[in-house]
Amino acid sequence: MTDTEAASVPATSWMPPERPEWLSRFLEETKSWDARSVAPLQFDELVETARRNTRLADFGTDDWEEALRVFLAAVEAEGELHFFGRIWTRNDILMFLEARLRIEAAYAAHPEIEDEEIDRPIFVTGLPRSGTSILFELLAQDKQLMAPANWEFLTPCPPPEAASYRTDPRVPRAHDIITQLGRVAPSYNAMHEMGAWIPNECFVALRMSFRSGHLSAICQIPSYTNWLYGADMEPAYRHYKRLLKLLQWRNPRDHWLLKSPEHESFMPTLFKVFPHARVILTHRDPVRAQGSVTSLLGTFFSMRSDKPFDAAAFEELLTPEGTAARLNQTIEWIESGTVPADQIAHSRYADLVQDPQAALERIYDRLGLPFTDQAREAVAGYLAAKPQGKFGTHRYAVNKDDATRALFAGYQTYFNVPTE
């Protein structure tokens, strides 16, 4: 479950992974095409195409419109997408718009969906690359909890049904779309396992509101990223709650198990929309996590564009100062009572790596959940089937200078986070 560290080099000197031969040939063959005409990214045209494809008109509330306009403007002005990147991005946007239309149609036909209760959901969050994914996957082995599968976020309508959930015919197509990341950049498979049945992050679903860190990670669009971190996230969380109600309507869940590193930046909004939520906050040496997220973002950007990676343009996400500010804000929220400390459990990456079962035992106790024999046996089986390095080794640079380390001293002391 650990990453492997490479020699320390500045993030700005990061080099993109080697491009697969099929994509290089495609881009070479289409280099003289008029990409903007063949794959337009214009607001009105995309909206009209989504309506025409679904034969539906109602997107629900209009709070997604500004976000999509800001995103599209940033992509055109800053993203420098290559032709495949434009096609891919256009397809993504149409999927999100069409999902919104179908969700509203389902609610219009079955208004009783609104009466569904989201009972004490569990959210896993923390620094990117701090163990949120492996913790999430371990917790998902527990039948008391239900994590949304990748394919549900991609194609939520018609709503999944309990009787056909494991045999839903949408799964193969969703799997093909989801695993495309690893075919465009094979090195991504060493960073994150993907598949239709692997639980995915909440901010993947929040893309339907066009207020999501996942959108800022597909290409270098700092104006959208800056807009996002100043935007009101409540509309996105409320639409997400609406989606969860839809997904559990005909496929009931005891408790939702949900996850995204971005939640840490928006915890007051999360608790406003989900007042009975329980949050598991993961902790890892921020210097180590910092190098990993730089590598991850650079790989994402390289999938859709040849634009050189400009780490300086993403100060809020990538610099130690920006990361330290967000971590210190978390402490302030806890100390001030802005977020309910008694609804937050803490998980140290070092503990999870050293003894996963014992680490889970402590988390369950904090959440007031029984760590059942079924969960214990399922976790053991999962760990045995997923040895370290199964999908290759993710190598990245780590900045270890004393000034960087000093920025995180308060955070590491407050949460007793060991230095790696």
Secondary structure, DSSP 8 states (H G I E B T S, - for coil): ---EE-----GGG-------HHHHHHHHHTTTS-HHHHS---HHHHHHHHHHHHT----SSSTTHHHHHHHHHHIIIII-B-HHHHHHHHHHHHHHHHHHHHHHHHHHH-GGGGG----S-EEEEESTTSSHHHHHHHHTT-TTEE--BHHHHH---S---GGGGGG-TTHHHHHHHHTHHHHHSGGGGGT----TTSB--HHHHGGGGT--HHHHTSS--HHHHHHHTTS--HHHHHHHHHHHHHHHHSS--SEEEEE-GGGGGGHHHHHHHSTT-EEEEEE--HHHHHHHHHHHHHHHHHHHB-S---GGGGHHHHSHHHHHHHHHHHHHHHHHTSS-GGGEEEEEHHHHHH-HHHHHHHHHHHHT----HHHHHHHHHHHHHS-TTTT---EE-----HHHHHHTHHHHHHTT----
